[in-house]
Amino acid sequence: MPKKRQTYEADEIIVTFDPDVCIHSGVCVMGLPDVFDIKRKRWIRPELQPPDVVAAQVMRCPSGALQFVRKQKTD
């Protein structure tokens, strides 16, 4: 049975994680350990870094299990 895609939202970016695609390379955790911390229940906290930094790290995911969407800024 497929696992549920996980969604983690910050003010300017939404990060999703697909556990069925993940190959557990650790690239995310090693690259931004404050944002990606598997010891926490809510293990992805995109609000802890600027959205550009989070997006750049997500794009390094070798399996594509991590994805992101930029949110529209509202004034």
N, CA, C and O atoms as CSV, one atom per row, in Angstrom:
chain,resi,resn,atom,element,x,y,z
A,1,MET,N,N,0.831,-1.179,0.000
A,1,MET,CA,C,0.000,0.000,0.000
A,1,MET,C,C,0.882,1.253,0.000
A,1,MET,O,O,1.793,1.365,0.821
A,2,PRO,N,N,0.621,2.189,-0.910
A,2,PRO,CA,C,1.445,3.400,-0.971
A,2,PRO,C,C,1.302,4.247,0.285
A,2,PRO,O,O,0.239,4.312,0.903
A,3,LYS,N,N,2.412,4.898,0.643
A,3,LYS,CA,C,2.409,5.804,1.783
A,3,LYS,C,C,1.934,7.174,1.320
A,3,LYS,O,O,2.057,7.520,0.145
A,4,LYS,N,N,1.396,7.941,2.243
A,4,LYS,CA,C,0.842,9.251,1.933
A,4,LYS,C,C,1.943,10.288,1.713
A,4,LYS,O,O,2.914,10.356,2.468
A,5,ARG,N,N,1.770,11.094,0.664
A,5,ARG,CA,C,2.680,12.216,0.428
A,5,ARG,C,C,2.527,13.210,1.576
A,5,ARG,O,O,1.410,13.522,1.989
A,6,GLN,N,N,3.648,13.703,2.084
A,6,GLN,CA,C,3.654,14.621,3.215
A,6,GLN,C,C,3.863,16.047,2.720
A,6,GLN,O,O,4.633,16.275,1.787
A,7,THR,N,N,3.185,17.002,3.335
A,7,THR,CA,C,3.262,18.405,2.931
A,7,THR,C,C,3.695,19.263,4.118
A,7,THR,O,O,3.184,19.125,5.229
A,8,TYR,N,N,4.643,20.143,3.851
A,8,TYR,CA,C,5.191,21.033,4.875
A,8,TYR,C,C,5.169,22.451,4.319
A,8,TYR,O,O,5.802,22.738,3.303
A,9,GLU,N,N,4.448,23.318,4.981
A,9,GLU,CA,C,4.193,24.647,4.445
A,9,GLU,C,C,4.836,25.745,5.283
A,9,GLU,O,O,4.788,25.721,6.513
A,10,ALA,N,N,5.437,26.707,4.589
A,10,ALA,CA,C,5.954,27.931,5.210
A,10,ALA,C,C,5.293,29.108,4.499
A,10,ALA,O,O,4.476,28.906,3.600
A,11,ASP,N,N,5.633,30.318,4.887
A,11,ASP,CA,C,4.986,31.500,4.322
A,11,ASP,C,C,5.135,31.606,2.799
A,11,ASP,O,O,4.197,32.002,2.107
A,12,GLU,N,N,6.316,31.251,2.282
A,12,GLU,CA,C,6.583,31.481,0.861
A,12,GLU,C,C,6.835,30.210,0.049
A,12,GLU,O,O,7.017,30.291,-1.166
A,13,ILE,N,N,6.849,29.050,0.684
A,13,ILE,CA,C,7.168,27.820,-0.029
A,13,ILE,C,C,6.440,26.638,0.607
A,13,ILE,O,O,6.231,26.598,1.819
A,14,ILE,N,N,6.064,25.690,-0.225
A,14,ILE,CA,C,5.483,24.433,0.234
A,14,ILE,C,C,6.407,23.314,-0.235
A,14,ILE,O,O,6.723,23.222,-1.421
A,15,VAL,N,N,6.839,22.472,0.688
A,15,VAL,CA,C,7.697,21.331,0.366
A,15,VAL,C,C,6.883,20.061,0.554
A,15,VAL,O,O,6.206,19.889,1.568
A,16,THR,N,N,6.953,19.171,-0.434
A,16,THR,CA,C,6.289,17.883,-0.301
A,16,THR,C,C,7.333,16.771,-0.323
A,16,THR,O,O,8.411,16.908,-0.901
A,17,PHE,N,N,6.974,15.676,0.323
A,17,PHE,CA,C,7.860,14.513,0.415
A,17,PHE,C,C,7.058,13.265,0.104
A,17,PHE,O,O,6.020,13.015,0.717
A,18,ASP,N,N,7.541,12.486,-0.847
A,18,ASP,CA,C,6.898,11.225,-1.228
A,18,ASP,C,C,7.749,10.067,-0.705
A,18,ASP,O,O,8.778,9.749,-1.299
A,19,PRO,N,N,7.339,9.431,0.396
A,19,PRO,CA,C,8.146,8.364,0.989
A,19,PRO,C,C,8.284,7.136,0.093
A,19,PRO,O,O,9.210,6.345,0.273
A,20,ASP,N,N,7.384,6.968,-0.862
A,20,ASP,CA,C,7.488,5.822,-1.774
A,20,ASP,C,C,8.576,6.010,-2.819
A,20,ASP,O,O,9.013,5.039,-3.435
A,21,VAL,N,N,9.019,7.237,-3.026
A,21,VAL,CA,C,10.046,7.542,-4.028
A,21,VAL,C,C,11.432,7.682,-3.384
A,21,VAL,O,O,12.448,7.461,-4.044
A,22,CYS,N,N,11.472,8.045,-2.114
A,22,CYS,CA,C,12.723,8.325,-1.412
A,22,CYS,C,C,13.680,7.131,-1.423
A,22,CYS,O,O,13.280,5.996,-1.162
A,23,ILE,N,N,14.968,7.411,-1.735
A,23,ILE,CA,C,15.992,6.363,-1.709
A,23,ILE,C,C,16.906,6.502,-0.489
A,23,ILE,O,O,17.900,5.786,-0.374
A,24,HIS,N,N,16.577,7.407,0.408
A,24,HIS,CA,C,17.296,7.608,1.678
A,24,HIS,C,C,18.782,7.889,1.482
A,24,HIS,O,O,19.628,7.335,2.184
A,25,SER,N,N,19.088,8.758,0.519
A,25,SER,CA,C,20.481,9.135,0.260
A,25,SER,C,C,21.026,10.059,1.343
A,25,SER,O,O,22.235,10.104,1.569
A,26,GLY,N,N,20.142,10.795,2.014
A,26,GLY,CA,C,20.567,11.714,3.062
A,26,GLY,C,C,21.036,13.064,2.564
A,26,GLY,O,O,21.517,13.876,3.355
A,27,VAL,N,N,20.907,13.326,1.275
A,27,VAL,CA,C,21.351,14.600,0.715
A,27,VAL,C,C,20.641,15.768,1.394
A,27,VAL,O,O,21.273,16.780,1.695
A,28,CYS,N,N,19.357,15.644,1.635
A,28,CYS,CA,C,18.594,16.729,2.266
A,28,CYS,C,C,19.084,16.991,3.683
A,28,CYS,O,O,19.322,18.139,4.059
A,29,VAL,N,N,19.232,15.937,4.461
A,29,VAL,CA,C,19.634,16.055,5.864
A,29,VAL,C,C,21.049,16.619,5.984
A,29,VAL,O,O,21.311,17.461,6.843
A,30,MET,N,N,21.955,16.161,5.132
A,30,MET,CA,C,23.332,16.647,5.189
A,30,MET,C,C,23.445,18.088,4.689
A,30,MET,O,O,24.278,18.853,5.176
A,31,GLY,N,N,22.613,18.454,3.724
A,31,GLY,CA,C,22.696,19.786,3.136
A,31,GLY,C,C,22.084,20.881,3.992
A,31,GLY,O,O,22.644,21.973,4.091
A,32,LEU,N,N,20.938,20.602,4.614
A,32,LEU,CA,C,20.268,21.584,5.480
A,32,LEU,C,C,19.738,20.877,6.718
A,32,LEU,O,O,18.536,20.634,6.821
A,33,PRO,N,N,20.611,20.544,7.653
A,33,PRO,CA,C,20.188,19.761,8.807
A,33,PRO,C,C,19.185,20.462,9.722
A,33,PRO,O,O,18.463,19.796,10.464
A,34,ASP,N,N,19.129,21.799,9.681
A,34,ASP,CA,C,18.130,22.478,10.506
A,34,ASP,C,C,16.738,22.350,9.897
A,34,ASP,O,O,15.754,22.255,10.631
A,35,VAL,N,N,16.637,22.345,8.580
A,35,VAL,CA,C,15.344,22.212,7.900
A,35,VAL,C,C,14.896,20.750,7.840
A,35,VAL,O,O,13.729,20.442,8.086
A,36,PHE,N,N,15.825,19.859,7.514
A,36,PHE,CA,C,15.522,18.435,7.366
A,36,PHE,C,C,16.142,17.670,8.534
A,36,PHE,O,O,17.347,17.417,8.545
A,37,ASP,N,N,15.334,17.311,9.499
A,37,ASP,CA,C,15.828,16.639,10.707
A,37,ASP,C,C,14.909,15.464,11.019
A,37,ASP,O,O,13.806,15.649,11.534
A,38,ILE,N,N,15.365,14.262,10.707
A,38,ILE,CA,C,14.524,13.061,10.864
A,38,ILE,C,C,14.244,12.713,12.318
A,38,ILE,O,O,13.429,11.832,12.592
A,39,LYS,N,N,14.902,13.386,13.256
A,39,LYS,CA,C,14.642,13.116,14.669
A,39,LYS,C,C,13.393,13.830,15.176
A,39,LYS,O,O,12.896,13.518,16.259
A,40,ARG,N,N,12.887,14.781,14.406
A,40,ARG,CA,C,11.670,15.503,14.783
A,40,ARG,C,C,10.446,14.823,14.191
A,40,ARG,O,O,10.528,14.182,13.143
A,41,LYS,N,N,9.319,14.965,14.859
A,41,LYS,CA,C,8.064,14.426,14.322
A,41,LYS,C,C,7.714,15.144,13.018
A,41,LYS,O,O,7.430,14.493,12.012
A,42,ARG,N,N,7.732,16.471,13.026
A,42,ARG,CA,C,7.562,17.264,11.802
A,42,ARG,C,C,8.973,17.496,11.261
A,42,ARG,O,O,9.602,18.514,11.550
A,43,TRP,N,N,9.452,16.544,10.481
A,43,TRP,CA,C,10.876,16.484,10.157
A,43,TRP,C,C,11.341,17.498,9.125
A,43,TRP,O,O,12.543,17.727,8.994
A,44,ILE,N,N,10.420,18.111,8.388
A,44,ILE,CA,C,10.788,19.172,7.446
A,44,ILE,C,C,10.187,20.472,7.953
A,44,ILE,O,O,8.977,20.571,8.157
A,45,ARG,N,N,11.042,21.471,8.156
A,45,ARG,CA,C,10.585,22.784,8.637
A,45,ARG,C,C,11.131,23.869,7.704
A,45,ARG,O,O,12.141,24.503,8.009
A,46,PRO,N,N,10.459,24.079,6.561
A,46,PRO,CA,C,10.968,25.027,5.563
A,46,PRO,C,C,11.018,26.473,6.044
A,46,PRO,O,O,11.686,27.304,5.429
A,47,GLU,N,N,10.328,26.782,7.122
A,47,GLU,CA,C,10.331,28.149,7.646
A,47,GLU,C,C,11.660,28.525,8.305
A,47,GLU,O,O,11.878,29.693,8.625
A,48,LEU,N,N,12.543,27.556,8.510
A,48,LEU,CA,C,13.801,27.820,9.205
A,48,LEU,C,C,14.900,28.397,8.320
A,48,LEU,O,O,15.946,28.807,8.822
A,49,GLN,N,N,14.675,28.432,7.017
A,49,GLN,CA,C,15.650,29.005,6.079
A,49,GLN,C,C,14.895,29.810,5.026
A,49,GLN,O,O,13.696,29.602,4.837
A,50,PRO,N,N,15.577,30.726,4.339
A,50,PRO,CA,C,14.918,31.459,3.257
A,50,PRO,C,C,14.417,30.488,2.173
A,50,PRO,O,O,15.035,29.451,1.934
A,51,PRO,N,N,13.307,30.827,1.526
A,51,PRO,CA,C,12.740,29.914,0.531
A,51,PRO,C,C,13.704,29.553,-0.605
A,51,PRO,O,O,13.656,28.434,-1.115
A,52,ASP,N,N,14.571,30.478,-1.005
A,52,ASP,CA,C,15.531,30.165,-2.072
A,52,ASP,C,C,16.508,29.080,-1.637
A,52,ASP,O,O,16.884,28.219,-2.432
A,53,VAL,N,N,16.913,29.126,-0.385
A,53,VAL,CA,C,17.848,28.130,0.159
A,53,VAL,C,C,17.166,26.759,0.226
A,53,VAL,O,O,17.758,25.748,-0.152
A,54,VAL,N,N,15.926,26.733,0.705
A,54,VAL,CA,C,15.166,25.482,0.792
A,54,VAL,C,C,14.956,24.905,-0.607
A,54,VAL,O,O,15.165,23.711,-0.825
A,55,ALA,N,N,14.545,25.746,-1.553
A,55,ALA,CA,C,14.295,25.284,-2.926
A,55,ALA,C,C,15.559,24.694,-3.544
A,55,ALA,O,O,15.505,23.649,-4.193
A,56,ALA,N,N,16.695,25.358,-3.344
A,56,ALA,CA,C,17.956,24.859,-3.897
A,56,ALA,C,C,18.303,23.485,-3.333
A,56,ALA,O,O,18.783,22.617,-4.061
A,57,GLN,N,N,18.061,23.287,-2.040
A,57,GLN,CA,C,18.353,21.984,-1.430
A,57,GLN,C,C,17.383,20.919,-1.930
A,57,GLN,O,O,17.796,19.793,-2.210
A,58,VAL,N,N,16.114,21.254,-2.044
A,58,VAL,CA,C,15.123,20.301,-2.545
A,58,VAL,C,C,15.506,19.834,-3.954
A,58,VAL,O,O,15.340,18.660,-4.286
A,59,MET,N,N,16.013,20.744,-4.774
A,59,MET,CA,C,16.396,20.387,-6.146
A,59,MET,C,C,17.593,19.433,-6.189
A,59,MET,O,O,17.850,18.813,-7.221
A,60,ARG,N,N,18.313,19.310,-5.100
A,60,ARG,CA,C,19.445,18.369,-5.027
A,60,ARG,C,C,19.002,16.938,-4.712
A,60,ARG,O,O,19.819,16.019,-4.765
A,61,CYS,N,N,17.731,16.738,-4.386
A,61,CYS,CA,C,17.222,15.405,-4.044
A,61,CYS,C,C,17.382,14.483,-5.254
A,61,CYS,O,O,16.780,14.731,-6.299
A,62,PRO,N,N,18.182,13.426,-5.127
A,62,PRO,CA,C,18.458,12.577,-6.293
A,62,PRO,C,C,17.272,11.739,-6.772
A,62,PRO,O,O,17.234,11.339,-7.936
A,63,SER,N,N,16.326,11.472,-5.913
A,63,SER,CA,C,15.197,10.616,-6.300
A,63,SER,C,C,13.975,11.400,-6.768
A,63,SER,O,O,13.097,10.851,-7.435
A,64,GLY,N,N,13.920,12.679,-6.417
A,64,GLY,CA,C,12.733,13.465,-6.718
A,64,GLY,C,C,11.640,13.309,-5.675
A,64,GLY,O,O,10.519,13.774,-5.880
A,65,ALA,N,N,11.951,12.663,-4.561
A,65,ALA,CA,C,10.965,12.484,-3.494
A,65,ALA,C,C,10.578,13.820,-2.880
A,65,ALA,O,O,9.450,13.990,-2.417
A,66,LEU,N,N,11.502,14.761,-2.873
A,66,LEU,CA,C,11.213,16.110,-2.391
A,66,LEU,C,C,10.865,17.003,-3.573
A,66,LEU,O,O,11.543,16.982,-4.600
A,67,GLN,N,N,9.823,17.773,-3.423
A,67,GLN,CA,C,9.398,18.742,-4.426
A,67,GLN,C,C,9.034,20.029,-3.696
A,67,GLN,O,O,8.839,20.022,-2.481
A,68,PHE,N,N,8.943,21.124,-4.426
A,68,PHE,CA,C,8.510,22.369,-3.801
A,68,PHE,C,C,7.654,23.165,-4.764
A,68,PHE,O,O,7.726,23.004,-5.983
A,69,VAL,N,N,6.842,24.029,-4.179
A,69,VAL,CA,C,6.021,24.980,-4.918
A,69,VAL,C,C,6.171,26.316,-4.215
A,69,VAL,O,O,6.061,26.403,-2.992
A,70,ARG,N,N,6.425,27.358,-4.998
A,70,ARG,CA,C,6.496,28.708,-4.429
A,70,ARG,C,C,5.077,29.222,-4.232
A,70,ARG,O,O,4.212,29.022,-5.085
A,71,LYS,N,N,4.846,29.877,-3.120
A,71,LYS,CA,C,3.545,30.487,-2.865
A,71,LYS,C,C,3.560,31.918,-3.374
A,71,LYS,O,O,4.599,32.578,-3.354
A,72,GLN,N,N,2.426,32.390,-3.825
A,72,GLN,CA,C,2.304,33.771,-4.269
A,72,GLN,C,C,2.390,34.687,-3.061
A,72,GLN,O,O,1.748,34.448,-2.039
A,73,LYS,N,N,3.180,35.722,-3.188
A,73,LYS,CA,C,3.283,36.693,-2.102
A,73,LYS,C,C,2.047,37.569,-2.102
A,73,LYS,O,O,1.592,38.029,-3.150
A,74,THR,N,N,1.511,37.794,-0.916
A,74,THR,CA,C,0.366,38.689,-0.776
A,74,THR,C,C,0.765,39.836,0.139
A,74,THR,O,O,1.367,39.628,1.193
A,75,ASP,N,N,0.430,41.019,-0.266
A,75,ASP,CA,C,0.788,42.197,0.543
A,75,ASP,C,C,-0.377,42.684,1.356
A,75,ASP,O,O,-0.251,43.663,2.091
